[in-house]
Amino acid sequence: MPGCAEAGEFRAPAERAEDGGEGPRPWRWLCLDHVREFNAGYNYFSGMSSAEIEAEQRPFAGWARETRAFAANGSPGPRWADFIDPLDAIGARFGRKAEPQRADGRPLSGADRKALATLGLGADADRRALRRRYADLLHRYHPDRNGGDRSHEKALQEVIAAYAQLKSAPAFA
């Protein structure tokens, strides 16, 4: 402000330019006393007609346009209670399916789930089903049992590794 010796620390909008108000509004910097004076005299509705003021004061001003739905297919998605880890729940909102939990509540790690998939077992398999499936796959893939055919060695190694993973897992203890 003219004649003020205080530092201008506070930003206040300047008057609109004569060019019709195009572009961003310029700012001026005022001291604390002058910005208080400016705020006391500031009127947001100055220059508006009564219809414009009424339109600005309606309950949902600014919310008149359509917004997109949050769910792409309209379904609410999985419940938060279906997940142990909140990050799994967030990932599920973006297309990942929730991993099935065991009926006995024992936790399964990602490696455990992968090993179960290798053996072709579900999440609720017990130790007896694990041993039975391991024996079946061992008989199927072992070269001594299938006439010396060594084409299944990789599958045999995966089955053995999966069984080793699961037999020491807390879910099968």
Secondary structure, 3 states (H helix, E strand, C coil): CCCCCCCCCEEEECCCCCCCCCCCCCEEEECHHHHHHHHHHCCCCCCCCHHHHHHHHCCCCCCCCCCCCCCCCCCCCCCHHHCCCHHHHHHHHCCCCCCCCCCCCCCCCHHHHHHHHHHCCCCCCCHHHHHHHHHHHHHHHCCCCCCCCCCCHHHHHHHHHHHHHHHCCHHHC
